[in-house]
């Protein structure tokens, strides 16, 4: 079985109508990837669109079929979410 790639310091990019606080189908994630033989550890990537989210187990699966275990959210993104949660 293929080992999951891990995404650290991640943040979500999405259409304006999407919820930017939670990964969702169609959103993409940016972050630093670890444990993916296509990239050196710590390499900054943008994923293909998310097609499945398992919040309970903390992973997403993208359109390309890659399963990413979500590590720590980007501190700057977390702060932005906190600052803007009432602005909708």
N, C-alpha and C positions, 0 to 999 in steps of 0.2 A: 504493500500500500504506500502510495506517495505521501511523504511528510508534508504537512501544511507549511506554507510560507507564513511568516509573521510580519505584520505591518505595525510599525511604531511611529509615534508622532504624527498620527493620521488626522486628516480632516476631510470633510465631505464637500463635494461640488455637485450642484444640482440645478435643475430648472427652478425659476423663482417660485413656482407653485409647490415645490417639494419641502418637506420638513427637514431642515438642516441640522436638527439635533440627533437624528437617528438614521443610520444607513437604511436605504429603501431601494426597492427595485427601480432601476433606471439611473440611480445616482452613481457617481464615480468617487473613488477615494484617492487621496494623495497621501504619501507617507514614505518612510524609509523601510525597505524590505530586507528581511533576514531569512536565511534558509531556503532561498530560491536559487537553483543552480544557473538560472539565466542571468543573474545579476550578482555583483559583489555585495557582501553584507553591508548594509547602511546606505545602499544606493537609493536615491529619490526617484519614485515612480508615480504614475497615475494609472489606476486600474482600468480595465474595461468595465462597462456598466454592470452593476450588481444585479443578479437575477434571483438570489436567495439570501435571506438573513436568518441567522439563528442567534438571537440576542441572548438566550439562556446559556448557550455554550460559547458565545463570544466569537463567532466567525461569520464570514460572508463568502458566497461563491459568486464569481463573476462570469460574464458571458463567455470568456475564453476557457472557462472550466477550472480556473485556479481557485483554490480555497485559501482564504487568508484568515489566520487567527488574529484578532484585533488586540494589539498591545495598548500602550498608553496613548490617549488622545493628545494631540498637539496642545501644549499649555496656552498658546496664543489663541487657538481656536476655542478651547474651553472657556477662556476669559471672554471672548467675543460672544459665545453663546449665553453666558451669564449676563453680560451687559445688554444683550438684545432680546432676551426671552420675553419681555413684556412689550416689545415694539411691533408685534404683528397686528 
